Amino acid sequence: MIFAALITASPLLYVATVTTFGCTSIDEITKLQSIRLERKAFQTELYEQIFDGQCVEIARGTLVEGSIEIRNSSMLLVDRQIEPPGFEAPLRDFKLKPTGGKK
């Protein structure tokens, strides 16, 4: 059981499938997700949070190091090694980058 938790927490490479965001606060992510379909309100709020240093924008196609958040499996903790403590981001906006192997 502990081994499974360690595997889940291990950082892997993910690719953003859409332009998305990451924030230091789960509350801010929840707020942004609730207004995401209201494009203008969403962008205004996101840019305010970026300016305040609470969030970052992640462009489509960006490769990030991430691990699925143990407390909330719908969130991905990204770039914790690069920018501690990292940013929480919606997991559904990412796909696991395929590892080497046959194409």
C-alpha positions in Angstrom: 0.0 0.0 0.0 2.8 2.4 0.9 4.6 1.4 -2.4 1.5 2.4 -4.4 1.4 5.8 -2.7 5.0 6.3 -3.5 4.5 5.4 -7.2 1.5 7.8 -7.4 3.6 10.6 -5.9 6.6 10.1 -8.2 6.9 12.9 -10.8 6.4 11.9 -14.4 6.3 14.0 -17.6 2.9 15.3 -18.7 1.9 17.4 -21.8 -0.8 20.1 -21.6 -3.5 19.2 -24.0 -5.1 22.7 -23.8 -3.9 26.0 -22.6 -4.4 25.7 -18.8 -3.3 27.1 -15.5 -1.7 26.1 -12.2 -2.1 27.8 -8.8 -0.6 27.6 -5.4 -4.0 27.5 -3.8 -6.7 24.9 -4.4 -9.3 27.6 -3.5 -8.0 29.6 -6.5 -8.2 26.6 -8.8 -11.8 25.9 -7.7 -12.7 29.6 -8.3 -11.1 29.6 -11.7 -12.7 26.3 -12.7 -16.1 27.6 -11.8 -15.8 30.5 -14.2 -13.7 28.8 -16.9 -16.6 28.8 -19.4 -17.0 32.6 -19.0 -14.0 33.4 -21.0 -13.6 37.1 -20.2 -14.2 36.7 -16.5 -11.9 33.7 -16.4 -9.0 35.5 -18.2 -9.4 38.6 -16.0 -9.3 36.5 -12.8 -6.4 34.4 -14.1 -4.3 37.4 -15.0 -5.0 39.0 -11.7 -3.7 35.9 -9.9 -0.7 35.6 -12.2 0.1 39.3 -11.4 -0.2 38.5 -7.7 2.1 35.5 -8.1 -0.6 32.9 -7.2 -1.0 31.3 -10.6 0.7 30.6 -13.8 -0.6 30.0 -17.3 0.5 26.8 -19.0 0.4 26.8 -22.8 -1.0 23.9 -24.8 1.9 21.5 -25.6 4.0 22.5 -22.6 5.8 19.6 -21.0 5.7 19.6 -17.2 7.0 17.4 -14.5 4.0 16.4 -12.4 2.6 14.0 -9.9 -1.1 13.3 -9.2 -2.1 15.0 -5.9 -2.6 12.3 -3.3 -5.3 14.3 -1.4 -7.2 15.2 -4.6 -6.7 12.9 -7.6 -8.3 15.4 -10.0 -5.3 17.7 -9.5 -1.7 17.4 -10.8 1.1 19.0 -8.8 3.4 20.5 -11.5 7.0 21.7 -11.5 7.5 21.1 -7.7 11.2 20.5 -8.3 11.7 23.5 -10.5 9.5 26.1 -8.6 8.9 24.8 -5.1 6.3 24.2 -3.8 4.9 23.8 -7.4 1.5 24.5 -8.7 -1.8 22.6 -8.6 -3.3 22.2 -12.0 -6.4 20.4 -13.3 -5.3 16.8 -14.3 -7.9 16.6 -17.1 -5.9 19.3 -19.0 -2.9 17.0 -19.3 -1.9 13.6 -20.7 1.0 11.5 -19.7 3.9 11.8 -22.0 4.7 8.5 -23.6 8.0 7.1 -22.7 10.5 5.9 -25.2 9.8 2.7 -27.1 8.6 1.7 -30.5 6.7 4.3 -32.5 
